[in-house]
Amino acid sequence: MACDNKALTERIAARYSEILHSRLPGAHFFIGDDSTITEALKGTTMRVVRDFDRSESSLVIEGYLRADGSLNEEVLIPSYSDALADAVTGAAANAGVSAAGQLWIFHNIISVPLTADAAVVHFVKSNEVGVFGQSWFDKTAKKMAFAAMTEWGIRES
């Protein structure tokens, strides 16, 4: 069973973005690499609500296969995107943002594979958020695995 990493990551990123924008309608979103984010934050008086953190969801693909061998994306995509979004929205909900403050959600571009094994990786930007997807053959489990990850931080201006 091969996993179309790019297509799967794109669909997870699109749903993750939709969830964040719907749950955090007044928030601003920004995506960039380390240097772009550092430059954007330079000279600001933004309060750190949550420093940069990684959220990851990984599993064995075979658990999401239909009888015909196709991927059950109707279950798989919400499983990943909801888990990733819950971490961000939970932290935002506990942020205690002042009435006059604006919430900023920053996403860092991830490019380093999670495993030393041969892996297919893809990073997707979707509406100012980003998701890193990686698929590989897990030699221990002897099955295809997939992981989706985000790196995000929250600031208040």
N, C-alpha and C positions, 0 to 999 in steps of 0.2 A: 504494500500500500504506500504509494507516494503521496506526499502532502504538497499542495501548491501553496508554498509559504507566502509568496507575494500576494496572491488573491485573498488568502485567509487573513493575513495581517491587515490588508486594506479594508476588509469588511469589519474586522474587529475595531480598527481605528475609527471608522465612520460611525459605528454604533457608540463607541466610547465617547466620541466628540458630541454626538446628539444627547447622550445622557448628561454629560457635564454641563452643556449649554442649557438644557432644560431644568436641571436641578439647581443651577447657579445662574439664574437669568441676569443678575446685575453685575456679575464678575467680568473682569477683563482677562483675556488670555494672550500669552506671549510664548513663542517657541524660538529656540536658538541653541547654538553650541555654547560651551562654557564661556568663551571669550565674548560672544555676543550678549549673553545674559549679564556677565560682569560689567560690560560697557553700558548696558541699558540701566543697570542699577546704580552705576557710579553717580555720586552727587545727589541721590534721592534721599528722602527721609522716610522711606517705607519701613514699616515695622515688620520684623520677621514673625510671621504667624506660625509657619512650619518650615523648617529648613529643608533642603533638598533631600528627598527620600525616594527609594525605589519600591515600586509595587510590582509583583510578579505573580503570574498564574501559569502553572505548567502541568501537563498531564500526558498520558499515553493516548495516542490517537485512536488505537483500536477500540477504546471504550466508547467512541462516538461514531462507530461505523454502523450502517444499516445492513440488512441481510444481503443486499445486492452489492455491498462493498463500497458504496458511496458514503461520503461524510455527512452526518446529520448536523448540518450547519444551523438549523433552527434551534438546536439545543446548545451546540458548541459555542457559537458566537455570543449569545447572551451570557453564557457561563463565564467566558473570559472578560467581556467588556463590562459586565456588571461588577465583577470582582475588582477590576482595576478602578472603576469609577467610585465604588463604595469607599475605597481608601481615601480618595481625594475629597469627596463630598462629606465624609465623616469628619475629616480634619477641618474642613471649612466650617462645618456646623459647630464645632467645638472652639472655633477661633475667637469668638467674642469680639467681632468687628464692631467698632463704634458706629453710631447712627450716621455720622458724617463720613465715615471711612468707605473706601472702595476696595474690594477684594481683587487681587491679581493672582492668577494661577500661571506659573511659569513651567514650561516643559523643556527639558534638556534633550538634545539629540544624542541618542545612544548608538554606538557603532561597533562595540566590542562583543564578540560571541560569548555566550554564557558557558560553553563547554569547550574542552580541548579536542573533543571528537570532531570529525568532519561535520560541518553544519551548513545549512542554507539560512542566510539572514537577510532581513529586509526591514528598513525603517520607513514608516509612513507618517506624513504630516497631513492632518485633517482639521481644517478650521482652527488653526493655532494651537492644536494639541498634537502629541506624537506618540506612536506605539512602535516598539521594536518587537519583531517576531522572529523566532528561530525554530527550525525543525531539524531533527537529527535522528539517527538510529541509535537508540540506547542499547549499548552492548550488554549491559547487565540484565535488563529486562527482555532483551532481544525483540524490541518493538519500536515502532516509530513514535517519537515524542515531539511535542510542540510547546513552546513557551512564549508568552506575550509579556512585555514588561514596559513600564513607563518610569520616568524619573521626573519628579515634579517638586515644586516648592510653592508656598503661599506667602504673599506679602499683603500688607494693608497700606494704602496711601491716604 
